[in-house]
């Protein structure tokens, strides 16, 4: 049943984003920033953690989950290190994901050719 709930919630988030892309003139980069910031704001108010507990990967895999992960790391670091944690917490909590994205995108760039026309 967990897989079904995750699939429905994750698919619902993706469907809402697709509707946002189709019906507005927002560029994809701005929509991505909107998703990360909305996840961080919902996490700040304590609303995203129960959502992640309910939906599992359906809520933690989309970009809103990345914003939640950043805010969760900042909260923990501020509690431990004070104001300095405000700057360190986000980097510490998401370093593995960002590193993996950079490494895999580099390897993809070795095998793919750009289609930029001059």
N, C-alpha and C positions, 0 to 999 in steps of 0.2 A: 504494500500500500504506500510505503514511503516513496517508491519510484514514481507512482502515479501522481502523488501530490507534488513532487519536485517537477515532474514533467508539465503538469498543468500550470503551476506558478511560474516556472521559467518561460514556458510558452506564452503565458499571459503577459509577462513583462516584455518579451520580444514582440508580441503582437501590438502592444501599446506603443512601443517605439516605432514599429513599422507604420502605424497609423500617423504618428507624429511626423515621420519623414514624408509621408505621402500628402498630408493635408496642410502642412506648413511650409514656409520657405526657409526653415532652419537648415543650415549646412550640417553634414554628419559630424564634424568635429565639435560643433556647438552642442549637438544632442548628446555626444559622449561626455562632454564636460557637465552638462545638465544632469546626466545620470549619476556620475561620480559625486557631484555636489549634493544631489538629493539623497543619495545613500549616506553621505557624511552628516547631513542635517538630521535625517531620521535617526541615525545612530546617536547623535548628540542628545536628542530628546528621549532616547531610550526606547524608541519604537521599532527599530530594525532588528535588535537581538531576538525578541520574541518571534518576529517574522522568520528569521533564520532558523530558529528552533523548530518552528512549524513546517517550513518548506524545505529545509536542508539545502541541497545543492541548487535547487530551483531559485533560491534567493541569494545564495552566496557566490554563484558563478557569474551572473551578469555584472555589468559595470557598477550597478548600485551596491553590490557586494564588495567591490573594490573600495568604494568610498567608505563603507562601513568598516572595512579592515583598516583603512588609514586612520579613521577616527578612534577606533578601538585601541590602536597602537599609541596614538597621541594621549588618550586618557590614561592608559597604564603608565606611560613614561612620565607624564606630568605628576601622577601620584607618587612615583618613585624618585624622580630627579628634580622636581619643581619646574620652573620656567624653562630650563634648558630642554626638558622633555618635550616641550611644544615643538621644537625643531628636530629632535631626534626620533621621536616615537613613530611617525609615519614611515620613515625610511627603514627603521628596524623591523617593523611589522610586515612590510611588503617587499623586502629586498629579494627574497627568493623568486617571487613571481615576476618582478621586473627584470631580474637577471635572466631568467628563463626566456622571457619574451625577447630580450635583446640578443641572446645567443641563438635562438631558433630563427629569428628574423635575419641575422647575419648569415646563417647557413642557407636560408632560403634565397638570399641575394646572390649567393655563389652559383646557384643552379638555375636561377630565373633571369631572363633578360628583360630590361626595361622597355616599355613600349612608348616612350616619350619621342615625339616627332619634332624635328627641327624645322 
